[in-house]
Amino acid sequence: VGAALPVDVLTYEEKTLSAILRVVSSGLVKLWSALTLLGFYQNRRCAFRVLQTSPFLLALSGNSRELVLD
């Protein structure tokens, strides 16, 4: 209440409980703070772990550290 931030859920995998979220760069700190403060959802404990951030969606599609060149 008092502020709104548009966030898009681009993908969600229920098996791994992971998602890719899209937010404008100026809203990243606000989103990160909101996720940090959220400890319960629908009377169930929850926690979030940010695995990767990038200003480019293509950079999230793979991990350059696991790249194998033939």
Legacy VTK file of the C-alpha trace (Angstrom):
# vtk DataFile Version 3.0
C-alpha trace
ASCII
DATASET POLYDATA
POINTS 70 float
0.000 0.000 0.000
1.313 3.425 -0.856
3.552 2.339 -3.722
3.294 0.090 -6.728
5.956 -1.481 -8.871
5.185 -3.330 -12.100
6.862 -6.754 -12.081
6.523 -9.352 -14.839
6.870 -13.079 -14.158
8.481 -14.292 -17.385
8.860 -17.945 -16.404
7.947 -20.060 -13.408
8.914 -23.672 -12.780
6.827 -25.317 -10.093
9.150 -28.310 -9.885
12.128 -26.188 -8.808
10.076 -23.280 -7.409
12.141 -20.876 -9.512
11.089 -17.909 -11.584
12.497 -15.217 -13.818
11.150 -11.789 -12.937
11.435 -8.640 -15.029
11.448 -5.201 -13.468
12.737 -1.831 -14.646
16.260 -1.189 -13.389
15.125 1.657 -11.153
12.834 -0.794 -9.316
15.398 -3.529 -8.641
16.280 -2.366 -5.136
12.605 -1.970 -4.226
11.764 -5.463 -5.485
14.761 -7.000 -3.736
13.795 -5.251 -0.487
10.185 -6.390 -0.754
11.238 -10.014 -1.307
13.621 -9.801 1.642
10.900 -8.514 3.964
8.313 -11.095 2.925
8.524 -13.973 5.410
5.033 -15.451 5.162
2.605 -15.911 2.279
-0.884 -17.321 2.877
0.158 -18.397 6.397
3.153 -20.353 5.071
6.810 -19.467 5.611
8.665 -18.409 2.504
12.111 -17.204 1.548
13.630 -15.976 -1.694
17.097 -16.492 -3.071
18.309 -14.303 -5.918
20.533 -16.430 -8.136
21.357 -13.946 -10.849
20.582 -10.422 -12.039
21.230 -8.891 -15.416
20.157 -5.883 -17.448
19.924 -8.245 -20.453
17.439 -11.139 -20.647
19.728 -13.079 -22.983
22.388 -13.207 -20.266
19.977 -15.145 -18.036
19.491 -17.912 -20.592
22.808 -19.617 -19.879
25.749 -19.772 -17.541
29.040 -18.798 -19.188
30.950 -20.691 -16.481
29.420 -23.946 -17.695
30.041 -23.235 -21.395
31.765 -26.086 -23.212
33.336 -25.403 -26.596
33.956 -28.336 -28.929
LINES 1 71
70 0 1 2 3 4 5 6 7 8 9 10 11 12 13 14 15 16 17 18 19 20 21 22 23 24 25 26 27 28 29 30 31 32 33 34 35 36 37 38 39 40 41 42 43 44 45 46 47 48 49 50 51 52 53 54 55 56 57 58 59 60 61 62 63 64 65 66 67 68 69
